């Protein structure tokens, strides 16, 4: 869950993939700064790579979507 300001809520911020990507990047950075590379790597592996390999999540970029 992300808390958004009123302006961002009114402009459709909950549908902006960039906001979620930035939040995820901030979480990974915080884990890295707090515990170092190993905990950050573990988080990425368990929360992103494993679910992606299992087909539970997928990734797409704006470039890929525009070509579809």
mmCIF file of the N, C-alpha and C atoms, coordinates in Angstrom:
data_MODEL
# 
_entry.id   MODEL 
# 
loop_
_atom_site.group_PDB 
_atom_site.id 
_atom_site.type_symbol 
_atom_site.label_atom_id 
_atom_site.label_alt_id 
_atom_site.label_comp_id 
_atom_site.label_asym_id 
_atom_site.label_entity_id 
_atom_site.label_seq_id 
_atom_site.pdbx_PDB_ins_code 
_atom_site.Cartn_x 
_atom_site.Cartn_y 
_atom_site.Cartn_z 
_atom_site.occupancy 
_atom_site.B_iso_or_equiv 
_atom_site.pdbx_formal_charge 
_atom_site.auth_seq_id 
_atom_site.auth_comp_id 
_atom_site.auth_asym_id 
_atom_site.auth_atom_id 
_atom_site.pdbx_PDB_model_num 
ATOM 1   N N  . UNK A 1 1  ? 0.848  -1.175  0.000   1.00 0.00 ? 1  UNK A N  1 
ATOM 2   C CA . UNK A 1 1  ? 0.000  0.000   0.000   1.00 0.00 ? 1  UNK A CA 1 
ATOM 3   C C  . UNK A 1 1  ? 0.893  1.237   0.000   1.00 0.00 ? 1  UNK A C  1 
ATOM 4   N N  . UNK A 1 2  ? 0.547  2.178   -0.860  1.00 0.00 ? 2  UNK A N  1 
ATOM 5   C CA . UNK A 1 2  ? 1.243  3.449   -0.910  1.00 0.00 ? 2  UNK A CA 1 
ATOM 6   C C  . UNK A 1 2  ? 0.297  4.558   -0.498  1.00 0.00 ? 2  UNK A C  1 
ATOM 7   N N  . UNK A 1 3  ? 0.820  5.436   0.329   1.00 0.00 ? 3  UNK A N  1 
ATOM 8   C CA . UNK A 1 3  ? 0.036  6.630   0.658   1.00 0.00 ? 3  UNK A CA 1 
ATOM 9   C C  . UNK A 1 3  ? 0.358  7.678   -0.374  1.00 0.00 ? 3  UNK A C  1 
ATOM 10  N N  . UNK A 1 4  ? -0.669 8.203   -1.002  1.00 0.00 ? 4  UNK A N  1 
ATOM 11  C CA . UNK A 1 4  ? -0.493 9.221   -2.023  1.00 0.00 ? 4  UNK A CA 1 
ATOM 12  C C  . UNK A 1 4  ? -1.094 10.529  -1.546  1.00 0.00 ? 4  UNK A C  1 
ATOM 13  N N  . UNK A 1 5  ? -0.509 11.602  -1.995  1.00 0.00 ? 5  UNK A N  1 
ATOM 14  C CA . UNK A 1 5  ? -1.075 12.908  -1.713  1.00 0.00 ? 5  UNK A CA 1 
ATOM 15  C C  . UNK A 1 5  ? -2.376 13.095  -2.484  1.00 0.00 ? 5  UNK A C  1 
ATOM 16  N N  . UNK A 1 6  ? -3.144 14.084  -2.079  1.00 0.00 ? 6  UNK A N  1 
ATOM 17  C CA . UNK A 1 6  ? -4.436 14.312  -2.728  1.00 0.00 ? 6  UNK A CA 1 
ATOM 18  C C  . UNK A 1 6  ? -4.291 14.566  -4.224  1.00 0.00 ? 6  UNK A C  1 
ATOM 19  N N  . UNK A 1 7  ? -3.297 15.344  -4.585  1.00 0.00 ? 7  UNK A N  1 
ATOM 20  C CA . UNK A 1 7  ? -3.104 15.647  -6.002  1.00 0.00 ? 7  UNK A CA 1 
ATOM 21  C C  . UNK A 1 7  ? -2.792 14.406  -6.811  1.00 0.00 ? 7  UNK A C  1 
ATOM 22  N N  . UNK A 1 8  ? -1.937 13.551  -6.263  1.00 0.00 ? 8  UNK A N  1 
ATOM 23  C CA . UNK A 1 8  ? -1.580 12.315  -6.956  1.00 0.00 ? 8  UNK A CA 1 
ATOM 24  C C  . UNK A 1 8  ? -2.777 11.372  -7.023  1.00 0.00 ? 8  UNK A C  1 
ATOM 25  N N  . UNK A 1 9  ? -3.554 11.308  -5.965  1.00 0.00 ? 9  UNK A N  1 
ATOM 26  C CA . UNK A 1 9  ? -4.768 10.477  -5.985  1.00 0.00 ? 9  UNK A CA 1 
ATOM 27  C C  . UNK A 1 9  ? -5.732 10.950  -7.067  1.00 0.00 ? 9  UNK A C  1 
ATOM 28  N N  . UNK A 1 10 ? -5.915 12.264  -7.153  1.00 0.00 ? 10 UNK A N  1 
ATOM 29  C CA . UNK A 1 10 ? -6.874 12.808  -8.123  1.00 0.00 ? 10 UNK A CA 1 
ATOM 30  C C  . UNK A 1 10 ? -6.381 12.668  -9.560  1.00 0.00 ? 10 UNK A C  1 
ATOM 31  N N  . UNK A 1 11 ? -5.072 12.577  -9.737  1.00 0.00 ? 11 UNK A N  1 
ATOM 32  C CA . UNK A 1 11 ? -4.544 12.466  -11.101 1.00 0.00 ? 11 UNK A CA 1 
ATOM 33  C C  . UNK A 1 11 ? -4.328 11.012  -11.516 1.00 0.00 ? 11 UNK A C  1 
ATOM 34  N N  . UNK A 1 12 ? -4.846 10.069  -10.728 1.00 0.00 ? 12 UNK A N  1 
ATOM 35  C CA . UNK A 1 12 ? -4.739 8.659   -11.097 1.00 0.00 ? 12 UNK A CA 1 
ATOM 36  C C  . UNK A 1 12 ? -3.431 8.020   -10.709 1.00 0.00 ? 12 UNK A C  1 
ATOM 37  N N  . UNK A 1 13 ? -2.811 8.503   -9.662  1.00 0.00 ? 13 UNK A N  1 
ATOM 38  C CA . UNK A 1 13 ? -1.520 7.994   -9.229  1.00 0.00 ? 13 UNK A CA 1 
ATOM 39  C C  . UNK A 1 13 ? -1.490 6.509   -8.932  1.00 0.00 ? 13 UNK A C  1 
ATOM 40  N N  . UNK A 1 14 ? -2.605 5.950   -8.481  1.00 0.00 ? 14 UNK A N  1 
ATOM 41  C CA . UNK A 1 14 ? -2.644 4.523   -8.157  1.00 0.00 ? 14 UNK A CA 1 
ATOM 42  C C  . UNK A 1 14 ? -2.492 3.660   -9.400  1.00 0.00 ? 14 UNK A C  1 
ATOM 43  N N  . UNK A 1 15 ? -2.622 4.249   -10.581 1.00 0.00 ? 15 UNK A N  1 
ATOM 44  C CA . UNK A 1 15 ? -2.473 3.495   -11.829 1.00 0.00 ? 15 UNK A CA 1 
ATOM 45  C C  . UNK A 1 15 ? -1.131 3.753   -12.506 1.00 0.00 ? 15 UNK A C  1 
ATOM 46  N N  . UNK A 1 16 ? -0.228 4.452   -11.849 1.00 0.00 ? 16 UNK A N  1 
ATOM 47  C CA . UNK A 1 16 ? 1.060  4.794   -12.449 1.00 0.00 ? 16 UNK A CA 1 
ATOM 48  C C  . UNK A 1 16 ? 2.117  3.768   -12.038 1.00 0.00 ? 16 UNK A C  1 
ATOM 49  N N  . UNK A 1 17 ? 2.553  2.935   -12.973 1.00 0.00 ? 17 UNK A N  1 
ATOM 50  C CA . UNK A 1 17 ? 3.556  1.915   -12.644 1.00 0.00 ? 17 UNK A CA 1 
ATOM 51  C C  . UNK A 1 17 ? 4.852  2.516   -12.114 1.00 0.00 ? 17 UNK A C  1 
ATOM 52  N N  . UNK A 1 18 ? 5.191  3.712   -12.550 1.00 0.00 ? 18 UNK A N  1 
ATOM 53  C CA . UNK A 1 18 ? 6.433  4.336   -12.103 1.00 0.00 ? 18 UNK A CA 1 
ATOM 54  C C  . UNK A 1 18 ? 6.434  4.569   -10.591 1.00 0.00 ? 18 UNK A C  1 
ATOM 55  N N  . UNK A 1 19 ? 5.280  4.894   -10.014 1.00 0.00 ? 19 UNK A N  1 
ATOM 56  C CA . UNK A 1 19 ? 5.213  5.109   -8.568  1.00 0.00 ? 19 UNK A CA 1 
ATOM 57  C C  . UNK A 1 19 ? 5.498  3.821   -7.803  1.00 0.00 ? 19 UNK A C  1 
ATOM 58  N N  . UNK A 1 20 ? 4.916  2.726   -8.270  1.00 0.00 ? 20 UNK A N  1 
ATOM 59  C CA . UNK A 1 20 ? 5.164  1.441   -7.627  1.00 0.00 ? 20 UNK A CA 1 
ATOM 60  C C  . UNK A 1 20 ? 6.621  1.037   -7.797  1.00 0.00 ? 20 UNK A C  1 
ATOM 61  N N  . UNK A 1 21 ? 7.179  1.245   -8.971  1.00 0.00 ? 21 UNK A N  1 
ATOM 62  C CA . UNK A 1 21 ? 8.585  0.916   -9.209  1.00 0.00 ? 21 UNK A CA 1 
ATOM 63  C C  . UNK A 1 21 ? 9.494  1.732   -8.305  1.00 0.00 ? 21 UNK A C  1 
ATOM 64  N N  . UNK A 1 22 ? 9.197  3.002   -8.148  1.00 0.00 ? 22 UNK A N  1 
ATOM 65  C CA . UNK A 1 22 ? 10.007 3.855   -7.270  1.00 0.00 ? 22 UNK A CA 1 
ATOM 66  C C  . UNK A 1 22 ? 9.907  3.413   -5.817  1.00 0.00 ? 22 UNK A C  1 
ATOM 67  N N  . UNK A 1 23 ? 8.718  3.014   -5.392  1.00 0.00 ? 23 UNK A N  1 
ATOM 68  C CA . UNK A 1 23 ? 8.540  2.548   -4.016  1.00 0.00 ? 23 UNK A CA 1 
ATOM 69  C C  . UNK A 1 23 ? 9.310  1.256   -3.785  1.00 0.00 ? 23 UNK A C  1 
ATOM 70  N N  . UNK A 1 24 ? 9.253  0.341   -4.748  1.00 0.00 ? 24 UNK A N  1 
ATOM 71  C CA . UNK A 1 24 ? 9.994  -0.918  -4.619  1.00 0.00 ? 24 UNK A CA 1 
ATOM 72  C C  . UNK A 1 24 ? 11.494 -0.647  -4.574  1.00 0.00 ? 24 UNK A C  1 
ATOM 73  N N  . UNK A 1 25 ? 11.962 0.254   -5.414  1.00 0.00 ? 25 UNK A N  1 
ATOM 74  C CA . UNK A 1 25 ? 13.377 0.619   -5.408  1.00 0.00 ? 25 UNK A CA 1 
ATOM 75  C C  . UNK A 1 25 ? 13.790 1.182   -4.047  1.00 0.00 ? 25 UNK A C  1 
ATOM 76  N N  . UNK A 1 26 ? 12.928 1.997   -3.450  1.00 0.00 ? 26 UNK A N  1 
ATOM 77  C CA . UNK A 1 26 ? 13.226 2.573   -2.142  1.00 0.00 ? 26 UNK A CA 1 
ATOM 78  C C  . UNK A 1 26 ? 13.288 1.495   -1.062  1.00 0.00 ? 26 UNK A C  1 
ATOM 79  N N  . UNK A 1 27 ? 12.396 0.508   -1.131  1.00 0.00 ? 27 UNK A N  1 
ATOM 80  C CA . UNK A 1 27 ? 12.413 -0.590  -0.158  1.00 0.00 ? 27 UNK A CA 1 
ATOM 81  C C  . UNK A 1 27 ? 13.705 -1.388  -0.292  1.00 0.00 ? 27 UNK A C  1 
ATOM 82  N N  . UNK A 1 28 ? 14.082 -1.712  -1.516  1.00 0.00 ? 28 UNK A N  1 
ATOM 83  C CA . UNK A 1 28 ? 15.314 -2.479  -1.733  1.00 0.00 ? 28 UNK A CA 1 
ATOM 84  C C  . UNK A 1 28 ? 16.523 -1.675  -1.242  1.00 0.00 ? 28 UNK A C  1 
ATOM 85  N N  . UNK A 1 29 ? 16.546 -0.372  -1.524  1.00 0.00 ? 29 UNK A N  1 
ATOM 86  C CA . UNK A 1 29 ? 17.644 0.471   -1.062  1.00 0.00 ? 29 UNK A CA 1 
ATOM 87  C C  . UNK A 1 29 ? 17.706 0.513   0.460   1.00 0.00 ? 29 UNK A C  1 
ATOM 88  N N  . UNK A 1 30 ? 16.555 0.590   1.107   1.00 0.00 ? 30 UNK A N  1 
ATOM 89  C CA . UNK A 1 30 ? 16.532 0.615   2.573   1.00 0.00 ? 30 UNK A CA 1 
ATOM 90  C C  . UNK A 1 30 ? 17.055 -0.692  3.152   1.00 0.00 ? 30 UNK A C  1 
ATOM 91  N N  . UNK A 1 31 ? 16.674 -1.806  2.540   1.00 0.00 ? 31 UNK A N  1 
ATOM 92  C CA . UNK A 1 31 ? 17.176 -3.110  3.002   1.00 0.00 ? 31 UNK A CA 1 
ATOM 93  C C  . UNK A 1 31 ? 18.687 -3.166  2.833   1.00 0.00 ? 31 UNK A C  1 
ATOM 94  N N  . UNK A 1 32 ? 19.175 -2.700  1.685   1.00 0.00 ? 32 UNK A N  1 
ATOM 95  C CA . UNK A 1 32 ? 20.613 -2.697  1.418   1.00 0.00 ? 32 UNK A CA 1 
ATOM 96  C C  . UNK A 1 32 ? 21.356 -1.812  2.418   1.00 0.00 ? 32 UNK A C  1 
ATOM 97  N N  . UNK A 1 33 ? 20.846 -0.612  2.642   1.00 0.00 ? 33 UNK A N  1 
ATOM 98  C CA . UNK A 1 33 ? 21.516 0.303   3.561   1.00 0.00 ? 33 UNK A CA 1 
ATOM 99  C C  . UNK A 1 33 ? 21.494 -0.212  4.998   1.00 0.00 ? 33 UNK A C  1 
ATOM 100 N N  . UNK A 1 34 ? 20.426 -0.897  5.373   1.00 0.00 ? 34 UNK A N  1 
ATOM 101 C CA . UNK A 1 34 ? 20.303 -1.405  6.730   1.00 0.00 ? 34 UNK A CA 1 
ATOM 102 C C  . UNK A 1 34 ? 21.124 -2.664  6.956   1.00 0.00 ? 34 UNK A C  1 
ATOM 103 N N  . UNK A 1 35 ? 21.116 -3.575  5.985   1.00 0.00 ? 35 UNK A N  1 
ATOM 104 C CA . UNK A 1 35 ? 21.738 -4.875  6.222   1.00 0.00 ? 35 UNK A CA 1 
ATOM 105 C C  . UNK A 1 35 ? 22.824 -5.286  5.267   1.00 0.00 ? 35 UNK A C  1 
ATOM 106 N N  . UNK A 1 36 ? 22.981 -4.558  4.166   1.00 0.00 ? 36 UNK A N  1 
ATOM 107 C CA . UNK A 1 36 ? 24.009 -4.892  3.203   1.00 0.00 ? 36 UNK A CA 1 
ATOM 108 C C  . UNK A 1 36 ? 23.461 -5.639  2.001   1.00 0.00 ? 36 UNK A C  1 
ATOM 109 N N  . UNK A 1 37 ? 24.396 -6.124  1.201   1.00 0.00 ? 37 UNK A N  1 
ATOM 110 C CA . UNK A 1 37 ? 24.035 -6.747  -0.068  1.00 0.00 ? 37 UNK A CA 1 
ATOM 111 C C  . UNK A 1 37 ? 23.272 -8.060  0.096   1.00 0.00 ? 37 UNK A C  1 
ATOM 112 N N  . UNK A 1 38 ? 23.687 -8.898  1.031   1.00 0.00 ? 38 UNK A N  1 
ATOM 113 C CA . UNK A 1 38 ? 23.054 -10.219 1.169   1.00 0.00 ? 38 UNK A CA 1 
ATOM 114 C C  . UNK A 1 38 ? 21.557 -10.125 1.472   1.00 0.00 ? 38 UNK A C  1 
ATOM 115 N N  . UNK A 1 39 ? 21.121 -9.325  2.448   1.00 0.00 ? 39 UNK A N  1 
ATOM 116 C CA . UNK A 1 39 ? 19.678 -9.223  2.689   1.00 0.00 ? 39 UNK A CA 1 
ATOM 117 C C  . UNK A 1 39 ? 18.917 -8.623  1.503   1.00 0.00 ? 39 UNK A C  1 
ATOM 118 N N  . UNK A 1 40 ? 19.527 -7.651  0.821   1.00 0.00 ? 40 UNK A N  1 
ATOM 119 C CA . UNK A 1 40 ? 18.865 -7.061  -0.341  1.00 0.00 ? 40 UNK A CA 1 
ATOM 120 C C  . UNK A 1 40 ? 18.727 -8.098  -1.449  1.00 0.00 ? 40 UNK A C  1 
ATOM 121 N N  . UNK A 1 41 ? 19.783 -8.875  -1.670  1.00 0.00 ? 41 UNK A N  1 
ATOM 122 C CA . UNK A 1 41 ? 19.738 -9.928  -2.683  1.00 0.00 ? 41 UNK A CA 1 
ATOM 123 C C  . UNK A 1 41 ? 18.679 -10.975 -2.326  1.00 0.00 ? 41 UNK A C  1 
ATOM 124 N N  . UNK A 1 42 ? 18.617 -11.347 -1.055  1.00 0.00 ? 42 UNK A N  1 
ATOM 125 C CA . UNK A 1 42 ? 17.616 -12.329 -0.615  1.00 0.00 ? 42 UNK A CA 1 
ATOM 126 C C  . UNK A 1 42 ? 16.193 -11.808 -0.845  1.00 0.00 ? 42 UNK A C  1 
ATOM 127 N N  . UNK A 1 43 ? 15.962 -10.548 -0.516  1.00 0.00 ? 43 UNK A N  1 
ATOM 128 C CA . UNK A 1 43 ? 14.643 -9.952  -0.724  1.00 0.00 ? 43 UNK A CA 1 
ATOM 129 C C  . UNK A 1 43 ? 14.265 -10.001 -2.202  1.00 0.00 ? 43 UNK A C  1 
ATOM 130 N N  . UNK A 1 44 ? 15.185 -9.562  -3.056  1.00 0.00 ? 44 UNK A N  1 
ATOM 131 C CA . UNK A 1 44 ? 14.916 -9.559  -4.498  1.00 0.00 ? 44 UNK A CA 1 
ATOM 132 C C  . UNK A 1 44 ? 14.625 -10.968 -4.983  1.00 0.00 ? 44 UNK A C  1 
ATOM 133 N N  . UNK A 1 45 ? 15.420 -11.915 -4.530  1.00 0.00 ? 45 UNK A N  1 
ATOM 134 C CA . UNK A 1 45 ? 15.239 -13.299 -4.982  1.00 0.00 ? 45 UNK A CA 1 
ATOM 135 C C  . UNK A 1 45 ? 13.885 -13.855 -4.530  1.00 0.00 ? 45 UNK A C  1 
ATOM 136 N N  . UNK A 1 46 ? 13.566 -13.688 -3.251  1.00 0.00 ? 46 UNK A N  1 
ATOM 137 C CA . UNK A 1 46 ? 12.343 -14.287 -2.700  1.00 0.00 ? 46 UNK A CA 1 
ATOM 138 C C  . UNK A 1 46 ? 11.067 -13.539 -3.091  1.00 0.00 ? 46 UNK A C  1 
ATOM 139 N N  . UNK A 1 47 ? 11.153 -12.225 -3.215  1.00 0.00 ? 47 UNK A N  1 
ATOM 140 C CA . UNK A 1 47 ? 9.939  -11.440 -3.465  1.00 0.00 ? 47 UNK A CA 1 
ATOM 141 C C  . UNK A 1 47 ? 9.708  -11.107 -4.937  1.00 0.00 ? 47 UNK A C  1 
ATOM 142 N N  . UNK A 1 48 ? 10.755 -11.213 -5.760  1.00 0.00 ? 48 UNK A N  1 
ATOM 143 C CA . UNK A 1 48 ? 10.605 -10.836 -7.158  1.00 0.00 ? 48 UNK A CA 1 
ATOM 144 C C  . UNK A 1 48 ? 10.947 -11.996 -8.096  1.00 0.00 ? 48 UNK A C  1 
ATOM 145 N N  . UNK A 1 49 ? 12.140 -12.543 -7.967  1.00 0.00 ? 49 UNK A N  1 
ATOM 146 C CA . UNK A 1 49 ? 12.584 -13.558 -8.916  1.00 0.00 ? 49 UNK A CA 1 
ATOM 147 C C  . UNK A 1 49 ? 11.780 -14.850 -8.794  1.00 0.00 ? 49 UNK A C  1 
ATOM 148 N N  . UNK A 1 50 ? 11.645 -15.386 -7.573  1.00 0.00 ? 50 UNK A N  1 
ATOM 149 C CA . UNK A 1 50 ? 10.897 -16.639 -7.412  1.00 0.00 ? 50 UNK A CA 1 
ATOM 150 C C  . UNK A 1 50 ? 9.438  -16.517 -7.869  1.00 0.00 ? 50 UNK A C  1 
ATOM 151 N N  . UNK A 1 51 ? 8.705  -15.467 -7.469  1.00 0.00 ? 51 UNK A N  1 
ATOM 152 C CA . UNK A 1 51 ? 7.330  -15.344 -7.970  1.00 0.00 ? 51 UNK A CA 1 
ATOM 153 C C  . UNK A 1 51 ? 7.266  -15.192 -9.496  1.00 0.00 ? 51 UNK A C  1 
ATOM 154 N N  . UNK A 1 52 ? 8.234  -14.494 -10.080 1.00 0.00 ? 52 UNK A N  1 
ATOM 155 C CA . UNK A 1 52 ? 8.246  -14.338 -11.540 1.00 0.00 ? 52 UNK A CA 1 
ATOM 156 C C  . UNK A 1 52 ? 8.489  -15.679 -12.217 1.00 0.00 ? 52 UNK A C  1 
ATOM 157 N N  . UNK A 1 53 ? 9.416  -16.456 -11.692 1.00 0.00 ? 53 UNK A N  1 
ATOM 158 C CA . UNK A 1 53 ? 9.695  -17.769 -12.271 1.00 0.00 ? 53 UNK A CA 1 
ATOM 159 C C  . UNK A 1 53 ? 8.498  -18.704 -12.135 1.00 0.00 ? 53 UNK A C  1 
ATOM 160 N N  . UNK A 1 54 ? 7.721  -18.533 -11.081 1.00 0.00 ? 54 UNK A N  1 
ATOM 161 C CA . UNK A 1 54 ? 6.539  -19.367 -10.865 1.00 0.00 ? 54 UNK A CA 1 
ATOM 162 C C  . UNK A 1 54 ? 5.331  -18.853 -11.657 1.00 0.00 ? 54 UNK A C  1 
ATOM 163 N N  . UNK A 1 55 ? 5.506  -17.743 -12.353 1.00 0.00 ? 55 UNK A N  1 
ATOM 164 C CA . UNK A 1 55 ? 4.408  -17.188 -13.140 1.00 0.00 ? 55 UNK A CA 1 
ATOM 165 C C  . UNK A 1 55 ? 3.403  -16.406 -12.323 1.00 0.00 ? 55 UNK A C  1 
ATOM 166 N N  . UNK A 1 56 ? 3.749  -16.080 -11.089 1.00 0.00 ? 56 UNK A N  1 
ATOM 167 C CA . UNK A 1 56 ? 2.819  -15.351 -10.228 1.00 0.00 ? 56 UNK A CA 1 
ATOM 168 C C  . UNK A 1 56 ? 2.815  -13.856 -10.510 1.00 0.00 ? 56 UNK A C  1 
ATOM 169 N N  . UNK A 1 57 ? 3.915  -13.352 -11.045 1.00 0.00 ? 57 UNK A N  1 
ATOM 170 C CA . UNK A 1 57 ? 3.999  -11.949 -11.440 1.00 0.00 ? 57 UNK A CA 1 
ATOM 171 C C  . UNK A 1 57 ? 4.677  -11.888 -12.800 1.00 0.00 ? 57 UNK A C  1 
ATOM 172 N N  . UNK A 1 58 ? 4.419  -10.824 -13.521 1.00 0.00 ? 58 UNK A N  1 
ATOM 173 C CA . UNK A 1 58 ? 5.074  -10.633 -14.806 1.00 0.00 ? 58 UNK A CA 1 
ATOM 174 C C  . UNK A 1 58 ? 5.530  -9.190  -14.905 1.00 0.00 ? 58 UNK A C  1 
ATOM 175 N N  . UNK A 1 59 ? 6.429  -8.975  -15.800 1.00 0.00 ? 59 UNK A N  1 
ATOM 176 C CA . UNK A 1 59 ? 6.994  -7.638  -15.974 1.00 0.00 ? 59 UNK A CA 1 
ATOM 177 C C  . UNK A 1 59 ? 6.738  -7.175  -17.385 1.00 0.00 ? 59 UNK A C  1 
ATOM 178 N N  . UNK A 1 60 ? 6.499  -5.905  -17.523 1.00 0.00 ? 60 UNK A N  1 
ATOM 179 C CA . UNK A 1 60 ? 6.416  -5.308  -18.846 1.00 0.00 ? 60 UNK A CA 1 
ATOM 180 C C  . UNK A 1 60 ? 6.903  -3.877  -18.727 1.00 0.00 ? 60 UNK A C  1 
ATOM 181 N N  . UNK A 1 61 ? 7.440  -3.387  -19.791 1.00 0.00 ? 61 UNK A N  1 
ATOM 182 C CA . UNK A 1 61 ? 7.906  -2.013  -19.821 1.00 0.00 ? 61 UNK A CA 1 
ATOM 183 C C  . UNK A 1 61 ? 7.021  -1.209  -20.764 1.00 0.00 ? 61 UNK A C  1 
ATOM 184 N N  . UNK A 1 62 ? 7.032  0.096   -20.646 1.00 0.00 ? 62 UNK A N  1 
ATOM 185 C CA . UNK A 1 62 ? 6.237  0.906   -21.569 1.00 0.00 ? 62 UNK A CA 1 
ATOM 186 C C  . UNK A 1 62 ? 6.623  0.650   -23.022 1.00 0.00 ? 62 UNK A C  1 
ATOM 187 N N  . UNK A 1 63 ? 7.894  0.391   -23.274 1.00 0.00 ? 63 UNK A N  1 
ATOM 188 C CA . UNK A 1 63 ? 8.325  0.096   -24.644 1.00 0.00 ? 63 UNK A CA 1 
ATOM 189 C C  . UNK A 1 63 ? 7.697  -1.186  -25.149 1.00 0.00 ? 63 UNK A C  1 
ATOM 190 N N  . UNK A 1 64 ? 7.639  -2.212  -24.310 1.00 0.00 ? 64 UNK A N  1 
ATOM 191 C CA . UNK A 1 64 ? 7.040  -3.479  -24.722 1.00 0.00 ? 64 UNK A CA 1 
ATOM 192 C C  . UNK A 1 64 ? 5.544  -3.323  -24.973 1.00 0.00 ? 64 UNK A C  1 
ATOM 193 N N  . UNK A 1 65 ? 4.863  -2.559  -24.124 1.00 0.00 ? 65 UNK A N  1 
ATOM 194 C CA . UNK A 1 65 ? 3.422  -2.377  -24.289 1.00 0.00 ? 65 UNK A CA 1 
ATOM 195 C C  . UNK A 1 65 ? 3.096  -1.611  -25.562 1.00 0.00 ? 65 UNK A C  1 
ATOM 196 N N  . UNK A 1 66 ? 3.944  -0.656  -25.940 1.00 0.00 ? 66 UNK A N  1 
ATOM 197 C CA . UNK A 1 66 ? 3.657  0.122   -27.142 1.00 0.00 ? 66 UNK A CA 1 
ATOM 198 C C  . UNK A 1 66 ? 3.849  -0.706  -28.402 1.00 0.00 ? 66 UNK A C  1 
ATOM 199 N N  . UNK A 1 67 ? 4.611  -1.771  -28.337 1.00 0.00 ? 67 UNK A N  1 
ATOM 200 C CA . UNK A 1 67 ? 4.860  -2.624  -29.502 1.00 0.00 ? 67 UNK A CA 1 
ATOM 201 C C  . UNK A 1 67 ? 3.821  -3.719  -29.658 1.00 0.00 ? 67 UNK A C  1 
ATOM 202 N N  . UNK A 1 68 ? 2.994  -3.936  -28.637 1.00 0.00 ? 68 UNK A N  1 
ATOM 203 C CA . UNK A 1 68 ? 2.009  -5.011  -28.700 1.00 0.00 ? 68 UNK A CA 1 
ATOM 204 C C  . UNK A 1 68 ? 0.824  -4.644  -29.547 1.00 0.00 ? 68 UNK A C  1 
# 
